[in-house]
Amino acid sequence: MQTTAVPTNHSQLEFQASSRLQNIVDNAVQSALKQFAPLNLQANELAITLVDLRDPTKPERASYRGGERIYPASVIKMFYLVAAHQWMEEGKLPDTAELRRALRDMIVDSYNEATGYVVDVLTGTTSGPELAPAEFDAWFEKRDAVNRYFCSLGYQNINANRKTWCEGPYGREKQLADQPPPNNRNWLTTEATARVFAEIVTGRAVTPKRSRQMLELHQRQPFAADGNSQSREYTGAVLPAGAKLWSKAGWTSEVRHDAAYVELPTSERFILVTFTVGHSKEKEIIPAIARAVLAGLTATMESKTENLRAGGHGTRTDRR
């Protein structure tokens, strides 16, 4: 197998564990399990990662089942977006109007056809008829390029080498789907997803300029009457007035996920990644978890403010 050197432009974020955030996540999980007990929501059907980005140089993180490998649906498209910008930065992929159109449609509208095109140009592979074993091995080696890139950055428990589908794969794509685990499906964890989003938000994904371009594609309009489902459902369904949202949702008959970066009118800046399995038609689970997280963050901020005032620091301003 080919190896990939760590890109010289990469600057990895280091996350600090936070008991404050862990309490918020744990409370959100228990609240959801209680609220959705009539739907038989189980503890192993949720995965959550919460990242506090008020200080982008020292992000804090907490998770519930954050390292569990889960089929990501369209959330995988974030990883293909980052890889495409890395390839363009290195000159391995021409920065064309057609590629930019596909990247936009892949993230903004979550088009699977656009994603298939991006995967093709990233890996130099195409879908088509079945291949003989030796030909398939050579094809697979090329198709696995995105995995090698993220592996070089230290990502674990992920698989990013398959297109996203509506009806399903055929031919050589079906051969890929029939490979034994762990490479028979795309996989992500909520921690890996939160990391890639945090690196985009903080300007560490490829370059600051490219990070801004990637983040711009994720911007949503949760309060617009004509906002799409990624804006008005999922995490965006419960945001307070004045909040800003950047996100990427994923939905199939099996899973329902959301990766969201939120800026509140107050000082809170956070990433919340929520994966749910086995309840894809239930639209209220992710908003309920987001609501509990928002309440927890607000309560801890109010408590911090009261403590500062009690200590005689009421005029201090948090400038992070």
MIDREN-158248 format. One record per residue (C-alpha): residue number from 1; chain; x, y, z. Coordinates in nm, 3 decimals. Layout:
BEGIN
+-----+--------+---------+---------+---------+
| num | chaine |       X |       Y |       Z |
+-----+--------+---------+---------+---------+
| NUM |      A |       X |       Y |       Z |
...
+-----+--------+---------+---------+---------+
//
This chain:
BEGIN
+-----+--------+---------+---------+---------+
| num | chaine |       X |       Y |       Z |
+-----+--------+---------+---------+---------+
|   1 |      A |   0.000 |   0.000 |   0.000 |
|   2 |      A |   0.119 |   0.349 |  -0.079 |
|   3 |      A |   0.192 |   0.576 |   0.213 |
|   4 |      A |   0.125 |   0.946 |   0.243 |
|   5 |      A |   0.357 |   1.190 |   0.420 |
|   6 |      A |   0.206 |   1.441 |   0.661 |
|   7 |      A |   0.140 |   1.763 |   0.464 |
|   8 |      A |   0.383 |   2.034 |   0.566 |
|   9 |      A |   0.098 |   2.286 |   0.590 |
|  10 |      A |  -0.093 |   2.089 |   0.855 |
|  11 |      A |  -0.121 |   2.222 |   1.210 |
|  12 |      A |  -0.313 |   1.981 |   1.429 |
|  13 |      A |  -0.539 |   2.098 |   1.709 |
|  14 |      A |  -0.487 |   1.957 |   2.056 |
|  15 |      A |  -0.810 |   1.908 |   2.251 |
|  16 |      A |  -0.831 |   1.934 |   2.629 |
|  17 |      A |  -1.073 |   1.716 |   2.824 |
|  18 |      A |  -1.334 |   1.917 |   3.011 |
|  19 |      A |  -1.537 |   1.792 |   3.307 |
|  20 |      A |  -1.775 |   2.086 |   3.257 |
|  21 |      A |  -1.849 |   1.982 |   2.900 |
|  22 |      A |  -1.863 |   1.615 |   2.999 |
|  23 |      A |  -2.138 |   1.689 |   3.248 |
|  24 |      A |  -2.332 |   1.875 |   2.978 |
|  25 |      A |  -2.297 |   1.588 |   2.731 |
|  26 |      A |  -2.386 |   1.323 |   2.988 |
|  27 |      A |  -2.694 |   1.519 |   3.098 |
|  28 |      A |  -2.802 |   1.563 |   2.735 |
|  29 |      A |  -2.772 |   1.190 |   2.673 |
|  30 |      A |  -2.969 |   1.095 |   2.984 |
|  31 |      A |  -3.236 |   1.351 |   2.902 |
|  32 |      A |  -3.272 |   1.216 |   2.548 |
|  33 |      A |  -3.287 |   0.854 |   2.664 |
|  34 |      A |  -3.565 |   0.945 |   2.907 |
|  35 |      A |  -3.758 |   1.163 |   2.662 |
|  36 |      A |  -3.744 |   0.910 |   2.379 |
|  37 |      A |  -3.784 |   0.595 |   2.585 |
|  38 |      A |  -4.131 |   0.542 |   2.426 |
|  39 |      A |  -3.946 |   0.515 |   2.091 |
|  40 |      A |  -3.707 |   0.261 |   2.244 |
|  41 |      A |  -3.403 |   0.485 |   2.199 |
|  42 |      A |  -3.104 |   0.291 |   2.332 |
|  43 |      A |  -2.777 |   0.417 |   2.477 |
|  44 |      A |  -2.579 |   0.250 |   2.197 |
|  45 |      A |  -2.779 |   0.436 |   1.932 |
|  46 |      A |  -2.629 |   0.775 |   2.018 |
|  47 |      A |  -2.285 |   0.927 |   1.981 |
|  48 |      A |  -2.203 |   1.289 |   2.068 |
|  49 |      A |  -1.897 |   1.515 |   2.072 |
|  50 |      A |  -1.904 |   1.872 |   2.204 |
|  51 |      A |  -1.615 |   2.115 |   2.149 |
|  52 |      A |  -1.584 |   2.456 |   2.315 |
|  53 |      A |  -1.410 |   2.696 |   2.076 |
|  54 |      A |  -1.427 |   3.019 |   2.275 |
|  55 |      A |  -1.048 |   2.996 |   2.287 |
|  56 |      A |  -0.964 |   2.852 |   1.943 |
|  57 |      A |  -0.604 |   2.787 |   2.047 |
|  58 |      A |  -0.711 |   2.568 |   2.341 |
|  59 |      A |  -1.031 |   2.388 |   2.245 |
|  60 |      A |  -1.203 |   2.181 |   2.512 |
|  61 |      A |  -1.384 |   1.859 |   2.427 |
|  62 |      A |  -1.617 |   1.598 |   2.573 |
|  63 |      A |  -1.783 |   1.296 |   2.415 |
|  64 |      A |  -2.030 |   1.020 |   2.461 |
|  65 |      A |  -1.926 |   0.716 |   2.255 |
|  66 |      A |  -1.716 |   0.961 |   2.056 |
|  67 |      A |  -1.473 |   0.697 |   1.927 |
|  68 |      A |  -1.738 |   0.456 |   1.801 |
|  69 |      A |  -1.728 |   0.388 |   1.429 |
|  70 |      A |  -2.065 |   0.473 |   1.269 |
|  71 |      A |  -2.191 |   0.491 |   0.912 |
|  72 |      A |  -2.181 |   0.868 |   0.846 |
|  73 |      A |  -2.417 |   0.913 |   0.548 |
|  74 |      A |  -2.355 |   1.257 |   0.394 |
|  75 |      A |  -2.134 |   1.382 |   0.678 |
|  76 |      A |  -1.848 |   1.207 |   0.495 |
|  77 |      A |  -1.868 |   1.485 |   0.236 |
|  78 |      A |  -1.685 |   1.718 |   0.475 |
|  79 |      A |  -1.381 |   1.492 |   0.451 |
|  80 |      A |  -1.392 |   1.483 |   0.071 |
|  81 |      A |  -1.411 |   1.865 |   0.073 |
|  82 |      A |  -1.096 |   1.894 |   0.285 |
|  83 |      A |  -0.911 |   1.639 |   0.071 |
|  84 |      A |  -1.006 |   1.826 |  -0.247 |
|  85 |      A |  -0.863 |   2.151 |  -0.111 |
|  86 |      A |  -0.545 |   1.972 |  -0.002 |
|  87 |      A |  -0.506 |   1.822 |  -0.350 |
|  88 |      A |  -0.560 |   2.167 |  -0.508 |
|  89 |      A |  -0.310 |   2.325 |  -0.268 |
|  90 |      A |  -0.049 |   2.066 |  -0.368 |
|  91 |      A |  -0.122 |   2.112 |  -0.738 |
|  92 |      A |  -0.244 |   1.753 |  -0.775 |
|  93 |      A |  -0.593 |   1.868 |  -0.872 |
|  94 |      A |  -0.675 |   2.161 |  -1.104 |
|  95 |      A |  -0.888 |   2.430 |  -0.943 |
|  96 |      A |  -1.160 |   2.444 |  -1.208 |
|  97 |      A |  -1.503 |   2.601 |  -1.219 |
|  98 |      A |  -1.655 |   2.254 |  -1.256 |
|  99 |      A |  -1.480 |   2.123 |  -0.944 |
| 100 |      A |  -1.588 |   2.428 |  -0.747 |
| 101 |      A |  -1.947 |   2.375 |  -0.866 |
| 102 |      A |  -1.935 |   2.013 |  -0.751 |
| 103 |      A |  -1.787 |   2.105 |  -0.411 |
| 104 |      A |  -2.057 |   2.364 |  -0.361 |
| 105 |      A |  -2.338 |   2.124 |  -0.456 |
| 106 |      A |  -2.187 |   1.845 |  -0.244 |
| 107 |      A |  -2.193 |   2.055 |   0.076 |
| 108 |      A |  -2.467 |   2.316 |   0.029 |
| 109 |      A |  -2.729 |   2.088 |  -0.127 |
| 110 |      A |  -2.571 |   1.751 |  -0.037 |
| 111 |      A |  -2.599 |   1.617 |  -0.393 |
| 112 |      A |  -2.476 |   1.261 |  -0.428 |
| 113 |      A |  -2.396 |   1.304 |  -0.797 |
| 114 |      A |  -2.162 |   1.591 |  -0.713 |
| 115 |      A |  -1.999 |   1.377 |  -0.445 |
| 116 |      A |  -1.940 |   1.096 |  -0.692 |
| 117 |      A |  -1.765 |   1.339 |  -0.925 |
| 118 |      A |  -1.546 |   1.470 |  -0.641 |
| 119 |      A |  -1.447 |   1.118 |  -0.537 |
| 120 |      A |  -1.357 |   1.038 |  -0.899 |
| 121 |      A |  -1.129 |   1.338 |  -0.942 |
| 122 |      A |  -0.972 |   1.294 |  -0.598 |
| 123 |      A |  -0.876 |   0.932 |  -0.658 |
| 124 |      A |  -0.843 |   0.896 |  -1.035 |
| 125 |      A |  -1.107 |   0.622 |  -1.031 |
| 126 |      A |  -1.446 |   0.587 |  -1.194 |
| 127 |      A |  -1.748 |   0.369 |  -1.142 |
| 128 |      A |  -1.818 |   0.105 |  -1.403 |
| 129 |      A |  -1.834 |  -0.268 |  -1.476 |
| 130 |      A |  -1.686 |  -0.525 |  -1.240 |
| 131 |      A |  -1.311 |  -0.574 |  -1.250 |
| 132 |      A |  -1.094 |  -0.883 |  -1.245 |
| 133 |      A |  -0.921 |  -0.935 |  -0.904 |
| 134 |      A |  -0.585 |  -0.784 |  -1.004 |
| 135 |      A |  -0.753 |  -0.489 |  -1.174 |
| 136 |      A |  -0.977 |  -0.433 |  -0.875 |
| 137 |      A |  -0.678 |  -0.433 |  -0.638 |
| 138 |      A |  -0.511 |  -0.161 |  -0.845 |
| 139 |      A |  -0.837 |   0.034 |  -0.860 |
| 140 |      A |  -0.887 |   0.000 |  -0.484 |
| 141 |      A |  -0.534 |   0.127 |  -0.413 |
| 142 |      A |  -0.616 |   0.447 |  -0.600 |
| 143 |      A |  -0.963 |   0.477 |  -0.448 |
| 144 |      A |  -0.815 |   0.463 |  -0.097 |
| 145 |      A |  -0.618 |   0.788 |  -0.139 |
| 146 |      A |  -0.839 |   0.995 |   0.090 |
| 147 |      A |  -0.799 |   0.739 |   0.368 |
| 148 |      A |  -0.422 |   0.757 |   0.339 |
| 149 |      A |  -0.433 |   1.135 |   0.363 |
| 150 |      A |  -0.640 |   1.141 |   0.682 |
| 151 |      A |  -0.440 |   0.853 |   0.828 |
| 152 |      A |  -0.126 |   1.065 |   0.782 |
| 153 |      A |  -0.293 |   1.333 |   0.995 |
| 154 |      A |  -0.360 |   1.089 |   1.278 |
| 155 |      A |  -0.729 |   1.023 |   1.220 |
| 156 |      A |  -0.846 |   0.687 |   1.352 |
| 157 |      A |  -1.152 |   0.464 |   1.314 |
| 158 |      A |  -1.262 |   0.623 |   0.988 |
| 159 |      A |  -1.309 |   0.496 |   0.634 |
| 160 |      A |  -1.355 |   0.742 |   0.347 |
| 161 |      A |  -1.337 |   0.566 |   0.012 |
| 162 |      A |  -1.696 |   0.519 |  -0.102 |
| 163 |      A |  -1.936 |   0.737 |  -0.292 |
| 164 |      A |  -2.273 |   0.828 |  -0.146 |
| 165 |      A |  -2.574 |   0.671 |  -0.312 |
| 166 |      A |  -2.948 |   0.699 |  -0.351 |
| 167 |      A |  -3.037 |   0.360 |  -0.502 |
| 168 |      A |  -2.713 |   0.178 |  -0.430 |
| 169 |      A |  -2.382 |   0.072 |  -0.589 |
| 170 |      A |  -2.331 |  -0.147 |  -0.895 |
| 171 |      A |  -2.033 |  -0.302 |  -1.072 |
| 172 |      A |  -1.695 |  -0.218 |  -0.922 |
| 173 |      A |  -1.863 |  -0.001 |  -0.659 |
| 174 |      A |  -2.054 |  -0.311 |  -0.546 |
| 175 |      A |  -1.724 |  -0.501 |  -0.539 |
| 176 |      A |  -1.595 |  -0.232 |  -0.304 |
| 177 |      A |  -1.909 |  -0.259 |  -0.091 |
| 178 |      A |  -1.860 |  -0.635 |  -0.064 |
| 179 |      A |  -1.510 |  -0.602 |   0.082 |
| 180 |      A |  -1.480 |  -0.738 |   0.436 |
| 181 |      A |  -1.483 |  -0.490 |   0.727 |
| 182 |      A |  -1.352 |  -0.237 |   0.800 |
| 183 |      A |  -1.347 |  -0.120 |   0.438 |
| 184 |      A |  -1.693 |  -0.227 |   0.326 |
| 185 |      A |  -1.861 |   0.104 |   0.421 |
| 186 |      A |  -1.771 |   0.462 |   0.493 |
| 187 |      A |  -1.719 |   0.511 |   0.867 |
| 188 |      A |  -1.669 |   0.813 |   1.092 |
| 189 |      A |  -1.665 |   0.886 |   1.462 |
| 190 |      A |  -1.815 |   1.195 |   1.620 |
| 191 |      A |  -1.469 |   1.286 |   1.752 |
| 192 |      A |  -1.311 |   1.265 |   1.406 |
| 193 |      A |  -1.597 |   1.471 |   1.263 |
| 194 |      A |  -1.567 |   1.732 |   1.537 |
| 195 |      A |  -1.193 |   1.749 |   1.479 |
| 196 |      A |  -1.218 |   1.811 |   1.105 |
| 197 |      A |  -1.486 |   2.076 |   1.161 |
| 198 |      A |  -1.279 |   2.243 |   1.433 |
| 199 |      A |  -0.977 |   2.255 |   1.203 |
| 200 |      A |  -1.192 |   2.417 |   0.934 |
| 201 |      A |  -1.333 |   2.672 |   1.180 |
| 202 |      A |  -0.992 |   2.762 |   1.325 |
| 203 |      A |  -0.820 |   2.790 |   0.986 |
| 204 |      A |  -0.604 |   2.481 |   1.024 |
| 205 |      A |  -0.761 |   2.272 |   0.746 |
| 206 |      A |  -0.509 |   2.298 |   0.459 |
| 207 |      A |  -0.462 |   2.680 |   0.480 |
| 208 |      A |  -0.650 |   2.964 |   0.652 |
| 209 |      A |  -0.779 |   3.087 |   0.315 |
| 210 |      A |  -0.901 |   2.746 |   0.209 |
| 211 |      A |  -1.052 |   2.689 |   0.554 |
| 212 |      A |  -1.258 |   3.006 |   0.511 |
| 213 |      A |  -1.377 |   2.886 |   0.172 |
| 214 |      A |  -1.475 |   2.549 |   0.317 |
| 215 |      A |  -1.654 |   2.704 |   0.613 |
| 216 |      A |  -1.848 |   2.937 |   0.386 |
| 217 |      A |  -2.005 |   2.637 |   0.210 |
| 218 |      A |  -2.139 |   2.511 |   0.543 |
| 219 |      A |  -2.321 |   2.832 |   0.636 |
| 220 |      A |  -2.693 |   2.784 |   0.702 |
| 221 |      A |  -2.993 |   3.010 |   0.749 |
| 222 |      A |  -3.188 |   2.866 |   1.045 |
| 223 |      A |  -3.426 |   3.162 |   1.068 |
| 224 |      A |  -3.500 |   3.204 |   0.696 |
| 225 |      A |  -3.844 |   3.097 |   0.580 |
| 226 |      A |  -3.686 |   2.941 |   0.271 |
| 227 |      A |  -3.399 |   2.775 |   0.459 |
| 228 |      A |  -3.340 |   2.414 |   0.362 |
| 229 |      A |  -3.373 |   2.117 |   0.597 |
| 230 |      A |  -3.006 |   2.138 |   0.699 |
| 231 |      A |  -3.079 |   2.492 |   0.820 |
| 232 |      A |  -3.416 |   2.455 |   0.988 |
| 233 |      A |  -3.412 |   2.098 |   1.115 |
| 234 |      A |  -3.140 |   1.919 |   1.312 |
| 235 |      A |  -2.941 |   2.152 |   1.544 |
| 236 |      A |  -3.074 |   2.463 |   1.372 |
| 237 |      A |  -3.427 |   2.390 |   1.491 |
| 238 |      A |  -3.357 |   2.507 |   1.848 |
| 239 |      A |  -3.111 |   2.795 |   1.813 |
| 240 |      A |  -3.198 |   3.125 |   1.978 |
| 241 |      A |  -3.249 |   3.444 |   1.780 |
| 242 |      A |  -2.923 |   3.594 |   1.662 |
| 243 |      A |  -2.734 |   3.264 |   1.655 |
| 244 |      A |  -2.521 |   3.172 |   1.353 |
| 245 |      A |  -2.499 |   2.820 |   1.217 |
| 246 |      A |  -2.262 |   2.625 |   0.994 |
| 247 |      A |  -2.344 |   2.258 |   0.954 |
| 248 |      A |  -2.350 |   1.935 |   0.755 |
| 249 |      A |  -2.629 |   1.685 |   0.808 |
| 250 |      A |  -2.655 |   1.322 |   0.702 |
| 251 |      A |  -2.968 |   1.111 |   0.664 |
| 252 |      A |  -3.056 |   0.766 |   0.532 |
| 253 |      A |  -3.314 |   0.502 |   0.619 |
| 254 |      A |  -3.069 |   0.385 |   0.887 |
| 255 |      A |  -2.911 |   0.694 |   1.042 |
| 256 |      A |  -2.971 |   1.063 |   1.112 |
| 257 |      A |  -2.671 |   1.284 |   1.194 |
| 258 |      A |  -2.569 |   1.647 |   1.228 |
| 259 |      A |  -2.234 |   1.823 |   1.260 |
| 260 |      A |  -2.287 |   2.185 |   1.363 |
| 261 |      A |  -2.071 |   2.484 |   1.448 |
| 262 |      A |  -2.268 |   2.749 |   1.638 |
| 263 |      A |  -2.193 |   3.106 |   1.739 |
| 264 |      A |  -2.437 |   3.245 |   1.995 |
| 265 |      A |  -2.504 |   3.616 |   2.052 |
| 266 |      A |  -2.320 |   3.568 |   2.382 |
| 267 |      A |  -1.963 |   3.441 |   2.395 |
| 268 |      A |  -2.035 |   3.073 |   2.325 |
| 269 |      A |  -1.865 |   2.922 |   2.020 |
| 270 |      A |  -1.905 |   2.548 |   1.997 |
| 271 |      A |  -1.918 |   2.243 |   1.773 |
| 272 |      A |  -2.181 |   1.980 |   1.840 |
| 273 |      A |  -2.172 |   1.653 |   1.648 |
| 274 |      A |  -2.463 |   1.417 |   1.705 |
| 275 |      A |  -2.500 |   1.077 |   1.540 |
| 276 |      A |  -2.814 |   0.867 |   1.583 |
| 277 |      A |  -2.865 |   0.511 |   1.459 |
| 278 |      A |  -3.191 |   0.324 |   1.408 |
| 279 |      A |  -3.420 |   0.628 |   1.441 |
| 280 |      A |  -3.370 |   0.808 |   1.111 |
| 281 |      A |  -3.735 |   0.911 |   1.080 |
| 282 |      A |  -3.741 |   1.069 |   1.425 |
| 283 |      A |  -3.667 |   1.435 |   1.365 |
| 284 |      A |  -3.680 |   1.545 |   1.730 |
| 285 |      A |  -3.386 |   1.355 |   1.882 |
| 286 |      A |  -3.106 |   1.576 |   1.747 |
| 287 |      A |  -3.288 |   1.903 |   1.830 |
| 288 |      A |  -3.363 |   1.771 |   2.180 |
| 289 |      A |  -2.994 |   1.695 |   2.240 |
| 290 |      A |  -2.896 |   2.036 |   2.103 |
| 291 |      A |  -3.152 |   2.203 |   2.330 |
| 292 |      A |  -3.009 |   2.027 |   2.635 |
| 293 |      A |  -2.654 |   2.122 |   2.536 |
| 294 |      A |  -2.755 |   2.485 |   2.488 |
| 295 |      A |  -2.920 |   2.487 |   2.830 |
| 296 |      A |  -2.610 |   2.337 |   2.987 |
| 297 |      A |  -2.375 |   2.583 |   2.822 |
| 298 |      A |  -2.596 |   2.878 |   2.922 |
| 299 |      A |  -2.620 |   2.757 |   3.282 |
| 300 |      A |  -2.245 |   2.714 |   3.320 |
| 301 |      A |  -2.179 |   3.056 |   3.168 |
| 302 |      A |  -2.430 |   3.217 |   3.406 |
| 303 |      A |  -2.269 |   3.036 |   3.699 |
| 304 |      A |  -1.925 |   3.158 |   3.592 |
| 305 |      A |  -2.056 |   3.515 |   3.567 |
| 306 |      A |  -2.209 |   3.497 |   3.915 |
| 307 |      A |  -1.885 |   3.360 |   4.059 |
| 308 |      A |  -1.688 |   3.644 |   3.903 |
| 309 |      A |  -1.927 |   3.901 |   4.045 |
| 310 |      A |  -1.914 |   3.740 |   4.386 |
| 311 |      A |  -1.537 |   3.765 |   4.374 |
| 312 |      A |  -1.546 |   4.134 |   4.293 |
| 313 |      A |  -1.472 |   4.097 |   3.921 |
| 314 |      A |  -1.811 |   4.196 |   3.784 |
| 315 |      A |  -1.666 |   4.443 |   3.537 |
| 316 |      A |  -1.426 |   4.194 |   3.378 |
| 317 |      A |  -1.494 |   4.117 |   3.015 |
| 318 |      A |  -1.424 |   3.779 |   2.859 |
| 319 |      A |  -1.240 |   3.869 |   2.539 |
| 320 |      A |  -1.176 |   3.518 |   2.412 |
+-----+--------+---------+---------+---------+
//
